[in-house]
Amino acid sequence: MRFIGGLTLFFNTLVFCLVGGIFIAVSTNIIPLAYITDIVNTVYTNTDVRLILGLTGGLLIFISIMVVQITAGILHKEKTIAFENPDGRVTISLTAIEDFIKRSMKQLPEIKESRPSVRAGKKGITIMNRVVLFSDANIPDTTEKIQGIVKTRVQEMLGVEEPVDIQVNVVKIVHKDDKAREFKKPEDKVPPFRGTIEYGNF
């Protein structure tokens, strides 16, 4: 991934620098008009030069397409976890694991909100869990519970002993009263009826 990223960065930088340098040279008259005209005439009149330019342009386009496809494939691969079963290959979306962790966190009353982010690499699985805690929670004990539950549940779900790195980031601490205020709805007050009631057949 680093090699592909470095190649893409180098290729884009080279192209943009060349194009930008040509624009600057033309706008500042560093390259004389006669010189540009001679180059264009040479390109159009020399078959070998046109062939070289055509092959170079096609090669650059091919490299660009290949880099985009490889990069897209690697990014797609990194969004899933794959393992082999006796009956075939199985892939699990990282989004599915994040939803599973979010549901598992609901069993802890100290947590108001959980926003997990899962990354898979050669060294194992890294989970960054951003949580909002209630003010009465003991942060060291709660974060240790979070790490233990997430690690156990993920390993049990995947059925493998992959290394799992659990990182907890407490982004906010709120009072429990805030939760009550958020879900409290104003009572609908029915104005008293004023007037006369008429009975009859309509």
GROMACS elastic network, one bead per residue, 0.5 to 0.9 nm:
[ bonds ]
;  ai    aj funct       b0    kb
    1     4     6  0.51904   500
    1     5     6  0.60243   500
    1     6     6  0.84765   500
    1    71     6  0.77152   500
    1    74     6  0.71210   500
    1    75     6  0.88360   500
    2     6     6  0.59536   500
    2     7     6  0.84549   500
    3     6     6  0.50693   500
    3     7     6  0.60462   500
    3     8     6  0.85325   500
    4     7     6  0.50489   500
    4     8     6  0.60805   500
    4     9     6  0.85176   500
    4    67     6  0.71932   500
    4    70     6  0.78311   500
    4    71     6  0.69013   500
    5     8     6  0.51508   500
    5     9     6  0.61133   500
    5    10     6  0.85651   500
    5    67     6  0.89463   500
    5    71     6  0.77438   500
    6     9     6  0.50741   500
    6    10     6  0.60534   500
    6    11     6  0.85118   500
    7    10     6  0.51240   500
    7    11     6  0.60329   500
    7    12     6  0.85323   500
    7    67     6  0.81965   500
    8    11     6  0.51671   500
    8    12     6  0.60894   500
    8    13     6  0.84264   500
    8    64     6  0.82957   500
    8    67     6  0.67510   500
    8    68     6  0.84770   500
    8    71     6  0.89019   500
    9    12     6  0.53035   500
    9    13     6  0.59902   500
    9    14     6  0.84992   500
   10    13     6  0.51332   500
   10    14     6  0.60316   500
   10    15     6  0.86288   500
   11    14     6  0.51979   500
   11    15     6  0.62564   500
   11    16     6  0.86395   500
   11    64     6  0.84384   500
   12    15     6  0.52604   500
   12    16     6  0.60986   500
   12    17     6  0.84496   500
   13    16     6  0.52658   500
   13    17     6  0.59593   500
   13    18     6  0.85371   500
   14    17     6  0.52098   500
   14    18     6  0.61756   500
   14    19     6  0.86501   500
   15    18     6  0.52403   500
   15    19     6  0.61864   500
   15    20     6  0.84398   500
   16    19     6  0.51677   500
   16    20     6  0.58294   500
   16    21     6  0.83129   500
   17    20     6  0.50575   500
   17    21     6  0.58578   500
   17    22     6  0.85015   500
   18    21     6  0.51219   500
   18    22     6  0.62126   500
   18    23     6  0.86834   500
   19    22     6  0.52185   500
   19    23     6  0.62942   500
   19    24     6  0.87165   500
   20    23     6  0.51385   500
   20    24     6  0.61960   500
   20    25     6  0.85766   500
   21    24     6  0.51222   500
   21    25     6  0.60434   500
   21    26     6  0.85670   500
   22    25     6  0.50727   500
   22    26     6  0.61166   500
   22    27     6  0.85316   500
   22    31     6  0.88705   500
   23    26     6  0.52215   500
   23    27     6  0.60600   500
   23    28     6  0.85731   500
   24    27     6  0.51627   500
   24    28     6  0.60664   500
   24    29     6  0.83873   500
   24    30     6  0.82566   500
   25    28     6  0.54108   500
   25    29     6  0.59761   500
   25    31     6  0.58563   500
   26    29     6  0.51640   500
   26    30     6  0.64377   500
   26    31     6  0.60789   500
   26    32     6  0.81019   500
   26    33     6  0.84805   500
   27    30     6  0.78671   500
   27    31     6  0.89902   500
   28    31     6  0.80511   500
   29    32     6  0.59932   500
   29    33     6  0.78173   500
   31    34     6  0.84436   500
   31    35     6  0.67244   500
   31    36     6  0.70923   500
   32    35     6  0.52915   500
   32    36     6  0.65865   500
   32    37     6  0.87871   500
   33    36     6  0.51347   500
   33    37     6  0.61514   500
   33    38     6  0.86213   500
   34    37     6  0.50058   500
   34    38     6  0.61551   500
   34    39     6  0.86722   500
   35    38     6  0.50951   500
   35    39     6  0.62905   500
   35    40     6  0.87164   500
   36    39     6  0.51391   500
   36    40     6  0.62338   500
   36    41     6  0.85889   500
   37    40     6  0.51567   500
   37    41     6  0.60720   500
   37    42     6  0.84982   500
   38    41     6  0.51044   500
   38    42     6  0.60389   500
   38    43     6  0.85828   500
   39    42     6  0.50750   500
   39    43     6  0.61855   500
   39    44     6  0.86895   500
   40    43     6  0.51160   500
   40    44     6  0.62405   500
   40    45     6  0.85595   500
   41    44     6  0.51924   500
   41    45     6  0.59686   500
   41    46     6  0.82903   500
   42    45     6  0.52107   500
   42    46     6  0.56748   500
   42    49     6  0.77878   500
   42    50     6  0.89828   500
   43    46     6  0.55019   500
   43    47     6  0.75709   500
   43    48     6  0.85591   500
   43    49     6  0.56936   500
   43    50     6  0.57090   500
   43    53     6  0.85436   500
   44    47     6  0.73711   500
   44    49     6  0.81552   500
   44    50     6  0.68137   500
   45    49     6  0.85032   500
   45    50     6  0.83163   500
   46    49     6  0.54731   500
   46    50     6  0.64683   500
   46    51     6  0.88034   500
   47    50     6  0.51674   500
   47    51     6  0.61560   500
   47    52     6  0.86874   500
   48    51     6  0.50599   500
   48    52     6  0.62040   500
   48    53     6  0.86208   500
   49    52     6  0.51191   500
   49    53     6  0.61350   500
   49    54     6  0.84953   500
   50    53     6  0.50842   500
   50    54     6  0.59856   500
   50    55     6  0.85579   500
   51    54     6  0.50719   500
   51    55     6  0.61450   500
   51    56     6  0.84896   500
   52    55     6  0.52200   500
   52    56     6  0.60401   500
   52    57     6  0.85575   500
   53    56     6  0.50335   500
   53    57     6  0.60574   500
   53    58     6  0.85424   500
   54    57     6  0.51726   500
   54    58     6  0.61664   500
   54    59     6  0.85554   500
   55    58     6  0.51026   500
   55    59     6  0.60321   500
   55    60     6  0.85752   500
   56    59     6  0.50754   500
   56    60     6  0.61676   500
   56    61     6  0.86640   500
   57    60     6  0.51542   500
   57    61     6  0.62582   500
   57    62     6  0.86102   500
   58    61     6  0.51501   500
   58    62     6  0.61132   500
   58    63     6  0.86164   500
   59    62     6  0.50084   500
   59    63     6  0.60875   500
   59    64     6  0.85242   500
   60    63     6  0.51378   500
   60    64     6  0.61373   500
   60    65     6  0.86879   500
   61    64     6  0.50864   500
   61    65     6  0.62596   500
   61    66     6  0.86438   500
   62    65     6  0.52190   500
   62    66     6  0.61619   500
   62    67     6  0.85996   500
   63    66     6  0.50951   500
   63    67     6  0.60566   500
   63    68     6  0.85809   500
   64    67     6  0.52191   500
   64    68     6  0.62503   500
   64    69     6  0.87005   500
   65    68     6  0.51844   500
   65    69     6  0.61907   500
   65    70     6  0.86148   500
   66    69     6  0.51324   500
   66    70     6  0.60405   500
   66    71     6  0.84182   500
   67    70     6  0.52163   500
   67    71     6  0.59850   500
   67    72     6  0.84559   500
   68    71     6  0.51936   500
   68    72     6  0.60380   500
   68    73     6  0.85265   500
   69    72     6  0.51231   500
   69    73     6  0.60617   500
   69    74     6  0.86119   500
   70    73     6  0.50730   500
   70    74     6  0.61676   500
   70    75     6  0.86017   500
   71    74     6  0.51923   500
   71    75     6  0.61760   500
   71    76     6  0.86016   500
   72    75     6  0.51560   500
   72    76     6  0.61472   500
   72    77     6  0.85601   500
   73    76     6  0.51122   500
   73    77     6  0.60835   500
   73    78     6  0.86391   500
   74    78     6  0.61561   500
   74    79     6  0.87934   500
   75    78     6  0.51650   500
   75    79     6  0.65695   500
   76    79     6  0.53072   500
   76    80     6  0.71294   500
   77    80     6  0.56400   500
   77    81     6  0.77562   500
   77    82     6  0.87476   500
   78    81     6  0.74250   500
   78    94     6  0.86175   500
   78   119     6  0.74273   500
   78   120     6  0.62328   500
   78   121     6  0.71988   500
   79    92     6  0.86805   500
   79    93     6  0.62473   500
   79    94     6  0.56172   500
   79    95     6  0.79215   500
   79   118     6  0.87326   500
   79   119     6  0.74651   500
   79   120     6  0.74803   500
   80    91     6  0.61719   500
   80    92     6  0.53892   500
   80    94     6  0.53769   500
   80    95     6  0.84191   500
   80   119     6  0.88623   500
   80   120     6  0.75726   500
   81    90     6  0.82332   500
   81    91     6  0.54206   500
   81    92     6  0.50912   500
   81    93     6  0.64731   500
   81    94     6  0.69776   500
   81   120     6  0.68956   500
   82    89     6  0.70343   500
   82    90     6  0.55318   500
   82    92     6  0.63327   500
   82    93     6  0.89010   500
   83    88     6  0.88497   500
   83    89     6  0.60077   500
   83    90     6  0.54973   500
   83    91     6  0.65732   500
   83    92     6  0.87514   500
   84    87     6  0.80465   500
   84    88     6  0.59988   500
   84    90     6  0.60812   500
   84    91     6  0.87692   500
   85    88     6  0.51025   500
   85    89     6  0.57993   500
   85    90     6  0.68468   500
   86    89     6  0.82160   500
   92    95     6  0.85134   500
   92    96     6  0.71108   500
   92    97     6  0.77549   500
   92   158     6  0.87186   500
   93    96     6  0.52788   500
   93    97     6  0.67784   500
   93    98     6  0.89132   500
   94    97     6  0.50616   500
   94    98     6  0.62534   500
   94    99     6  0.87407   500
   94   117     6  0.83286   500
   94   118     6  0.60503   500
   94   119     6  0.73153   500
   94   120     6  0.81135   500
   95    99     6  0.62733   500
   95   100     6  0.85899   500
   95   117     6  0.82840   500
   95   118     6  0.77243   500
   96    99     6  0.51767   500
   96   100     6  0.61955   500
   96   101     6  0.87260   500
   97   101     6  0.62126   500
   97   102     6  0.85997   500
   97   116     6  0.89425   500
   97   117     6  0.89522   500
   97   118     6  0.73872   500
   97   154     6  0.75885   500
   97   157     6  0.88552   500
   98   101     6  0.51486   500
   98   102     6  0.61702   500
   98   103     6  0.87400   500
   98   115     6  0.79620   500
   98   116     6  0.55847   500
   98   117     6  0.62344   500
   98   118     6  0.63943   500
   98   127     6  0.87275   500
   99   102     6  0.50200   500
   99   103     6  0.62954   500
   99   104     6  0.86279   500
   99   115     6  0.89701   500
   99   116     6  0.80423   500
  100   103     6  0.52866   500
  100   104     6  0.62491   500
  100   105     6  0.88419   500
  100   153     6  0.87271   500
  100   154     6  0.84568   500
  101   105     6  0.62913   500
  101   114     6  0.84618   500
  101   115     6  0.87567   500
  101   116     6  0.69111   500
  101   129     6  0.88667   500
  101   149     6  0.88937   500
  101   150     6  0.64285   500
  101   153     6  0.78733   500
  101   154     6  0.77858   500
  102   105     6  0.53226   500
  102   106     6  0.69974   500
  102   113     6  0.83781   500
  102   114     6  0.58534   500
  102   115     6  0.67072   500
  102   116     6  0.66857   500
  103   106     6  0.54933   500
  103   107     6  0.79405   500
  103   114     6  0.88338   500
  104   107     6  0.61757   500
  104   108     6  0.82769   500
  104   149     6  0.77797   500
  104   150     6  0.75952   500
  104   153     6  0.80139   500
  105   108     6  0.57643   500
  105   109     6  0.86916   500
  105   111     6  0.71778   500
  105   113     6  0.82457   500
  105   114     6  0.68248   500
  105   146     6  0.73666   500
  105   149     6  0.81727   500
  105   150     6  0.81676   500
  106   109     6  0.71210   500
  106   111     6  0.72159   500
  106   112     6  0.81613   500
  106   113     6  0.82309   500
  106   114     6  0.83905   500
  107   110     6  0.89448   500
  107   111     6  0.85503   500
  108   111     6  0.58235   500
  108   112     6  0.87255   500
  108   142     6  0.84301   500
  108   145     6  0.85736   500
  108   146     6  0.83752   500
  109   112     6  0.74381   500
  109   134     6  0.84688   500
  109   137     6  0.87643   500
  110   132     6  0.88287   500
  110   133     6  0.58365   500
  110   134     6  0.56053   500
  110   135     6  0.83211   500
  110   136     6  0.74851   500
  110   137     6  0.53971   500
  110   138     6  0.83294   500
  110   142     6  0.71288   500
  111   114     6  0.71770   500
  111   131     6  0.69052   500
  111   132     6  0.60551   500
  111   134     6  0.62617   500
  111   137     6  0.81714   500
  111   142     6  0.84043   500
  112   131     6  0.75082   500
  112   132     6  0.54202   500
  112   133     6  0.54988   500
  112   134     6  0.63852   500
  112   173     6  0.89070   500
  112   174     6  0.82700   500
  112   176     6  0.87552   500
  112   179     6  0.81977   500
  113   130     6  0.82696   500
  113   131     6  0.55681   500
  113   133     6  0.72066   500
  114   129     6  0.66900   500
  114   130     6  0.58224   500
  114   132     6  0.64899   500
  114   133     6  0.89353   500
  115   128     6  0.83415   500
  115   129     6  0.57488   500
  115   130     6  0.50195   500
  115   131     6  0.61993   500
  115   132     6  0.87863   500
  116   127     6  0.67239   500
  116   128     6  0.56579   500
  116   130     6  0.59510   500
  116   131     6  0.81132   500
  116   168     6  0.89473   500
  117   126     6  0.83012   500
  117   127     6  0.56755   500
  117   128     6  0.51051   500
  117   129     6  0.61690   500
  117   130     6  0.80867   500
  118   125     6  0.71195   500
  118   126     6  0.58867   500
  118   128     6  0.64639   500
  118   129     6  0.84442   500
  119   124     6  0.85714   500
  119   125     6  0.58332   500
  119   126     6  0.51415   500
  119   127     6  0.63282   500
  119   128     6  0.83711   500
  120   123     6  0.79901   500
  120   124     6  0.60054   500
  120   126     6  0.62790   500
  120   127     6  0.86751   500
  121   124     6  0.53811   500
  121   125     6  0.62979   500
  121   126     6  0.79981   500
  122   125     6  0.83118   500
  123   126     6  0.87995   500
  123   162     6  0.86895   500
  123   163     6  0.72334   500
  124   162     6  0.58111   500
  124   164     6  0.60351   500
  124   165     6  0.77036   500
  125   162     6  0.71079   500
  125   163     6  0.62100   500
  125   165     6  0.62056   500
  125   166     6  0.85457   500
  126   163     6  0.84337   500
  126   164     6  0.58947   500
  126   166     6  0.62260   500
  126   167     6  0.76513   500
  127   150     6  0.87134   500
  127   164     6  0.74005   500
  127   165     6  0.61074   500
  127   166     6  0.50191   500
  127   167     6  0.60132   500
  127   168     6  0.83049   500
  128   165     6  0.84177   500
  128   166     6  0.62987   500
  128   168     6  0.59463   500
  128   169     6  0.72296   500
  129   146     6  0.87105   500
  129   166     6  0.74886   500
  129   167     6  0.60911   500
  129   169     6  0.60908   500
  129   170     6  0.83804   500
  130   167     6  0.84689   500
  130   168     6  0.59936   500
  130   170     6  0.58802   500
  130   171     6  0.62724   500
  131   168     6  0.72608   500
  131   169     6  0.62385   500
  131   170     6  0.50766   500
  131   171     6  0.60170   500
  131   172     6  0.72119   500
  131   173     6  0.88895   500
  132   169     6  0.87788   500
  132   170     6  0.60100   500
  132   171     6  0.58758   500
  132   173     6  0.57489   500
  132   174     6  0.73376   500
  133   136     6  0.83283   500
  133   137     6  0.66842   500
  133   139     6  0.81964   500
  133   142     6  0.88148   500
  133   170     6  0.71152   500
  133   171     6  0.83066   500
  133   172     6  0.64317   500
  133   174     6  0.63419   500
  133   175     6  0.85667   500
  134   137     6  0.56771   500
  134   172     6  0.85328   500
  134   173     6  0.54827   500
  134   175     6  0.54946   500
  134   176     6  0.61031   500
  135   138     6  0.82762   500
  135   173     6  0.56274   500
  135   174     6  0.54776   500
  135   175     6  0.52222   500
  135   176     6  0.72961   500
  136   174     6  0.89519   500
  136   175     6  0.76943   500
  136   176     6  0.83055   500
  137   140     6  0.89167   500
  137   141     6  0.82247   500
  137   142     6  0.67523   500
  137   173     6  0.89826   500
  138   141     6  0.55340   500
  138   142     6  0.58364   500
  138   143     6  0.84138   500
  139   142     6  0.50959   500
  139   143     6  0.58876   500
  139   144     6  0.83703   500
  139   170     6  0.86017   500
  140   143     6  0.53889   500
  140   144     6  0.61575   500
  140   145     6  0.86686   500
  141   144     6  0.51587   500
  141   145     6  0.62268   500
  141   146     6  0.87011   500
  142   145     6  0.50294   500
  142   146     6  0.61942   500
  142   147     6  0.87030   500
  143   147     6  0.62063   500
  143   148     6  0.85857   500
  143   168     6  0.66080   500
  143   169     6  0.88162   500
  143   170     6  0.86197   500
  144   147     6  0.51631   500
  144   148     6  0.61450   500
  144   149     6  0.85697   500
  145   148     6  0.51353   500
  145   149     6  0.60107   500
  145   150     6  0.84099   500
  146   149     6  0.53014   500
  146   150     6  0.59841   500
  146   151     6  0.84136   500
  146   166     6  0.85739   500
  146   168     6  0.78076   500
  147   150     6  0.53237   500
  147   151     6  0.60089   500
  147   152     6  0.84785   500
  147   165     6  0.87042   500
  147   166     6  0.56593   500
  147   167     6  0.74420   500
  147   168     6  0.74646   500
  148   151     6  0.53425   500
  148   152     6  0.60892   500
  148   153     6  0.84804   500
  148   166     6  0.85772   500
  149   152     6  0.52692   500
  149   153     6  0.59402   500
  149   154     6  0.83932   500
  150   153     6  0.52531   500
  150   154     6  0.59444   500
  150   155     6  0.84317   500
  150   166     6  0.74803   500
  151   154     6  0.53592   500
  151   155     6  0.61049   500
  151   156     6  0.84820   500
  151   164     6  0.63268   500
  151   165     6  0.79266   500
  151   166     6  0.69908   500
  152   155     6  0.53378   500
  152   156     6  0.60409   500
  152   157     6  0.84776   500
  153   156     6  0.51176   500
  153   157     6  0.59495   500
  153   158     6  0.85718   500
  154   157     6  0.50436   500
  154   158     6  0.61096   500
  154   159     6  0.82696   500
  154   164     6  0.82560   500
  155   158     6  0.52755   500
  155   159     6  0.57285   500
  155   160     6  0.59016   500
  155   161     6  0.62772   500
  155   162     6  0.71258   500
  155   163     6  0.88036   500
  155   164     6  0.79557   500
  156   159     6  0.50273   500
  156   160     6  0.73168   500
  156   161     6  0.87294   500
  157   160     6  0.82718   500
  158   161     6  0.83843   500
  158   162     6  0.86664   500
  159   162     6  0.88890   500
  161   164     6  0.85096   500
  170   173     6  0.75816   500
  174   177     6  0.83130   500
  174   178     6  0.67345   500
  174   179     6  0.82556   500
  175   178     6  0.54499   500
  175   179     6  0.73230   500
  176   179     6  0.52799   500
  176   180     6  0.67632   500
  176   181     6  0.89180   500
  177   180     6  0.50918   500
  177   181     6  0.62740   500
  177   182     6  0.87155   500
  178   181     6  0.50436   500
  178   182     6  0.62011   500
  178   183     6  0.88463   500
  179   182     6  0.51527   500
  179   183     6  0.65111   500
  179   184     6  0.84702   500
  180   183     6  0.54593   500
  180   184     6  0.57943   500
  181   184     6  0.50846   500
  181   185     6  0.81915   500
  182   185     6  0.81495   500
  184   187     6  0.89909   500
  185   188     6  0.87792   500
  186   189     6  0.88254   500
  190   193     6  0.86108   500
  191   194     6  0.89015   500
  193   196     6  0.89502   500
